Amino acid sequence: MSAYIVDPETVNRVVWFLESISISNPYSGLSVERIREEIAKSLGVVGYGDAFFHQLAHEMMALNVEAVKWRYPDLADDNLPGPIDFRLDEYRYRPASWRRSLVQVYKSLQCWLYQCSEGDVLERPLFKTMSKLGAAIAEEIVCSLPEYDEAIWA
């Protein structure tokens, strides 16, 4: 498996989603609010102000960098695969400026999760919580499909 540092816009989309929307699916018992609470607890942050979302975005990028470093331990920091001009210490979260698409958020999150699937990153609370977010988004997408409404319940 190869790994790379995702484009910062990938993380920005996911964080912007958490900042701007709420999903509560009665069938799964998962809600974005509960996921936000888990994230805040793992980050040691109280509340969901700007600081929360900026810290979350930075921690997501840092986790991605850590996974890539684990995968390529012999590469220098400035030679890791990913955006040519990316520097973690210069990264700042910027809310996404694109039309909201739940499928795009899901795909961006799946990309980030895949690129973080190295070493012990898989066991980190933030990684596990973001995996739960992915499951909640996927379920929301499926439940919004006409075919789901037409399917037999029993």
C-alpha positions as CSV (number, residue, x, y, z in Angstrom):
1,M,0.0,0.0,0.0
2,S,1.2,3.5,-0.7
3,A,0.4,6.6,1.2
4,Y,0.5,10.3,0.6
5,I,-0.4,13.6,2.2
6,V,-3.8,14.6,1.0
7,D,-4.4,18.0,-0.4
8,P,-5.5,20.3,2.4
9,E,-8.8,21.0,0.6
10,T,-9.7,17.3,1.3
11,V,-9.5,17.9,5.0
12,N,-11.1,21.3,4.7
13,R,-14.2,19.7,3.1
14,V,-14.6,17.2,5.9
15,V,-14.1,19.8,8.6
16,W,-16.4,22.3,6.9
17,F,-19.1,19.6,6.8
18,L,-18.8,19.0,10.5
19,E,-19.0,22.7,11.0
20,S,-22.0,23.3,8.9
21,I,-24.4,20.3,9.0
22,S,-26.0,17.9,11.3
23,I,-27.1,14.4,10.5
24,S,-29.0,12.2,12.9
25,N,-30.1,8.9,11.5
26,P,-32.6,7.1,13.7
27,Y,-31.7,3.7,12.4
28,S,-28.0,3.9,13.0
29,G,-28.0,5.8,16.3
30,L,-25.1,7.9,15.0
31,S,-25.3,11.6,14.9
32,V,-22.9,14.2,13.8
33,E,-23.4,15.9,17.2
34,R,-22.3,12.8,19.0
35,I,-19.3,12.5,16.7
36,R,-18.4,16.1,17.4
37,E,-18.5,15.4,21.1
38,E,-16.1,12.4,20.6
39,I,-13.7,14.5,18.6
40,A,-13.8,17.3,21.1
41,K,-13.1,14.9,23.9
42,S,-10.1,13.3,22.0
43,L,-8.7,16.8,21.3
44,G,-9.3,18.1,24.8
45,V,-11.4,21.0,23.4
46,V,-14.6,22.4,24.9
47,G,-17.3,23.8,22.6
48,Y,-17.5,24.1,18.8
49,G,-16.1,27.5,18.1
50,D,-13.6,28.4,15.5
51,A,-10.7,27.0,17.6
52,F,-12.3,23.5,17.6
53,F,-12.6,23.3,13.8
54,H,-9.1,24.8,13.2
55,Q,-7.6,22.3,15.7
56,L,-9.5,19.4,14.2
57,A,-8.3,20.2,10.7
58,H,-4.7,20.6,11.9
59,E,-4.9,17.3,13.9
60,M,-6.3,15.5,10.8
61,M,-3.4,16.8,8.6
62,A,-0.9,15.9,11.4
63,L,-2.3,12.4,11.6
64,N,-2.0,12.0,7.8
65,V,1.6,13.3,7.9
66,E,2.4,10.8,10.7
67,A,1.0,7.9,8.8
68,V,3.0,8.8,5.7
69,K,6.1,9.2,7.8
70,W,5.5,5.7,9.2
71,R,5.1,4.3,5.7
72,Y,8.2,6.1,4.4
73,P,10.6,6.4,7.4
74,D,13.6,7.1,5.2
75,L,12.2,10.2,3.5
76,A,12.9,13.7,4.7
77,D,9.9,15.8,5.8
78,D,10.2,18.0,2.7
79,N,10.2,14.9,0.4
80,L,7.1,13.1,1.6
81,P,4.6,12.3,-1.2
82,G,1.8,14.8,-1.5
83,P,1.3,18.5,-2.3
84,I,4.7,19.9,-3.3
85,D,4.4,23.0,-1.2
86,F,2.7,21.5,1.8
87,R,4.1,22.3,5.2
88,L,2.2,21.2,8.3
89,D,3.4,24.2,10.3
90,E,1.9,26.6,7.7
91,Y,-1.4,24.8,7.2
92,R,-4.5,26.7,8.2
93,Y,-8.0,25.5,8.0
94,R,-10.2,27.4,5.5
95,P,-13.9,26.5,5.2
96,A,-14.6,24.9,1.9
97,S,-16.1,27.2,-0.8
98,W,-17.8,24.7,-2.9
99,R,-21.4,23.5,-3.3
100,R,-22.3,21.1,-0.5
101,S,-22.3,17.5,-1.6
102,L,-22.6,14.7,0.9
103,V,-21.1,12.3,-1.6
104,Q,-18.0,14.5,-2.1
105,V,-17.6,14.9,1.7
106,Y,-17.8,11.1,2.0
107,K,-15.3,10.5,-0.7
108,S,-12.9,13.1,0.8
109,L,-13.2,11.5,4.2
110,Q,-12.6,8.0,2.6
111,C,-9.5,9.4,0.9
112,W,-8.1,10.8,4.2
113,L,-8.9,7.6,6.1
114,Y,-7.1,5.5,3.4
115,Q,-4.1,7.7,3.4
116,C,-3.9,7.5,7.3
117,S,-4.1,3.7,7.3
118,E,-0.5,3.1,8.3
119,G,1.2,2.1,11.5
120,D,-0.6,2.7,14.8
121,V,-2.7,5.6,13.3
122,L,-5.5,3.1,12.9
123,E,-5.8,2.9,16.7
124,R,-5.9,6.6,17.4
125,P,-9.2,8.0,18.8
126,L,-9.4,10.6,16.1
127,F,-9.0,8.0,13.3
128,K,-11.7,5.8,14.9
129,T,-14.1,8.6,15.4
130,M,-13.7,9.8,11.8
131,S,-14.3,6.2,10.6
132,K,-17.6,6.4,12.5
133,L,-18.4,9.7,10.8
134,G,-17.8,7.9,7.4
135,A,-20.3,5.2,8.4
136,A,-22.9,7.8,9.4
137,I,-22.4,9.7,6.1
138,A,-22.6,6.5,4.0
139,E,-25.8,5.5,5.8
140,E,-27.3,8.9,5.3
141,I,-26.5,8.7,1.5
142,V,-28.1,5.2,1.2
143,C,-31.2,6.2,3.2
144,S,-31.7,9.2,0.9
145,L,-31.9,7.0,-2.2
146,P,-35.3,6.4,-3.8
147,E,-34.4,2.7,-4.1
148,Y,-34.1,2.6,-0.3
149,D,-37.5,4.2,0.2
150,E,-39.0,1.6,-2.3
151,A,-37.3,-1.4,-0.6
152,I,-39.4,-3.6,1.6
153,W,-38.9,-3.1,5.4
154,A,-39.8,-6.5,6.6
